[in-house]
Amino acid sequence: MEKPPRQWVEIPTTNWGLKDYMRDLQLTPEVLSGKTILDVGSGTRRFTKELQEAGIDAQVVSLDPVFASPEEKQRFHERIRVEEPLEKLLQETNTPGVREKTVAGIAEMLPFEDETFDLIIAHYSLPLYGTHQQVSQFFKEALRVLKVGGELRYAPALAFSRDTNIEEIIQKMVTEKRCRILQNGIGNQPTILQKLPETS
């Protein structure tokens, strides 16, 4: 049996904000408004905080492994001399409405009920350096927790692991009629998938 993936990966925790997400995932207030959203690999939760400050009416759950072990991740940040201390960045987003919807977890094992979210976003947080198995499991889990008609948007549209073929994984899901491709990400464009209803 394959070992479960580690709870965190030795890369700096991301601190992307609303403007970055809107640009890279082609999001608009209309796309976000009224939605229940899962931010996979949310990093410091800056997106969620800034979305709230912008007055966009959306319920966002921030999921990141950093919340399982912030002290260990902080030590890593100190070793590689990241300029802004992680502890400070996490404290800035530890606000009401953000704190209560923060979950420690990884994309391959989403701790949510089936069909919970209208939209799943993964901004520079797909298991880019993961194995083919980990990336496949991420897509399987994402489709499980998405509502029918819901979207998964991720960018960049590539993996950095040599043994991972994202196109092959997506094509298999399309062939099985589990989702359809609304946009195939190339370059700076995100990939957008839509969950289809199950066929008998």
C-alpha positions, -999 to +999 in steps of 0.1 A: +000+000+000+013+034-010+022+057+019-002+087+024+013+120+012+030+142+038+009+168+055+030+197+041+055+202+013+088+220+016+079+250-005+071+285+009+034+291+018+017+312-008+004+347-001-016+354-032-044+379-029-078+387-046-063+405-076-039+376-083-068+350-082-091+371-103-065+375-130-050+340-130-083+321-126-105+344-147-127+351-117-152+380-116-175+392-088-204+376-108-186+342-109-179+343-071-211+359-058-235+336-039-212+306-042-198+282-017-161+280-026-132+258-016-098+274-019-075+244-022-040+253-011-051+287+003-017+295+018-021+324+042-058+329+033-052+364+019-077+357-010-105+350+014-098+380+036-096+404+006-128+389-009-146+396+023-132+431+024-143+437-012-179+429-001-183+400-025-210+377-010-194+343-011-187+316+015-151+305+012-134+276+030-096+279+031-078+246+030-040+243+034-016+219+051+001+248+068-027+249+093-018+213+104+017+223+114+023+261+112+053+259+136+071+233+114+063+254+082+076+285+100+109+268+107+112+261+070+105+297+061+132+308+085+157+283+069+152+297+034+150+333+046+116+342+033+113+380+038+079+382+056+075+359+086+048+333+080+035+338+115+028+375+108+011+367+074-011+341+091-020+365+119-031+392+094-057+369+080-068+354+114-100+375+113-136+367+121-153+350+091-119+337+078-106+319+109-138+299+113-137+286+078-101+274+078-093+237+075-060+219+078-058+194+050-045+184+016-061+182-018-058+144-021-079+138+010-106+165+012-124+163+045-159+174+032-192+157+023-201+149-013-214+178-034-206+206-009-191+233-032-203+253-062-167+263-071-132+248-063-102+270-070-066+259-069-042+288-075-006+275-077-016+247-055-025+217-076-001+190-063+024+203-089+053+182-077+032+152-068+030+118-083+005+108-109-014+090-082-016+121-060-028+144-089-054+117-100-066+116-064-069+154-062-092+154-093-112+125-080-117+143-047-125+176-063-153+161-084-166+143-054-171+174-033-183+196-062-220+200-068-233+190-103-227+219-126-200+232-103-166+243-116-130+235-108-106+262-119-069+258-115-038+275-127-011+270-139-023+243-162+008+220-158+026+198-134+063+199-126+066+162-119+079+142-148+057+112-141+024+132-140+003+137-171-026+160-162-040+159-198-043+121-195-060+123-162-085+149-174-092+131-207-101+100-187-126+119-166-141+135-197-143+100-214-161+087-183-185+116-186-176+128-151-168+164-163-164+185-193-137+210-202-150+245-204-115+259-210-083+241-215-056+262-199-026+272-220+001+295-209-014+320-184-050+308-189-066+286-163-082+252-169-119+252-161-137+219-156-175+215-150-189+185-131-215+165-150-245+146-135-239+109-131-253+087-158-267+053-151 
